[in-house]
Amino acid sequence: MNTEDKQKSVEILNEIMELELAGVVRYTHYSLMVYGFNRIPIVSWLKGNADESLLHAHRAGEMVTLLGGHPSLSIGPLLETAQHDVGDILRESLEHEKTSISAYYHLLEHSEGKSTLLEEYAREMIVAEELHLDAVNKMLRKPGDISEYGG
């Protein structure tokens, strides 16, 4: 991988790191805003997502340093609609996850044929994010509805 490709990879990885760190903040905030009968399992799930986002941010940062780059100290966008219904929280989460997975696809496209390490890392993270998107999508469906949530 040439210097220019490494630099572009570092930029994409730093974007991923920033998005994942925003996920930590987002999911932590959401976990504090859940009320009602189902609070305990939903809060636990949201806290687990915050932990997972931190691990993903750390992995992206490790990839940055592996390529000789400097990990970002920034954080991705933190859009908050101030809607705290569980459905609203899940819809915001779905949008955040779609943005994150797009960044992993961008890394995969950029690294294809240039770095097996980055390709495999991107593929692994895409699989994890797709499974997470599916979980959120299923949570947004009405019981008995087998078709994908359409917004």
Secondary structure, DSSP 8 states (H G I E B T S, - for coil): --HHHHHHHHHHHHHHHHHHHHHHHHHHHHHHS--STTHHHHHHHHHHHHHHHHHHHHHHHHHHHHTT-------------S--SHHHHHHHHHHHHHHHHHHHHHHHHHHTTT-HHHHHHHHHHHHHHHHHHHHHHHHHS-TT--S----
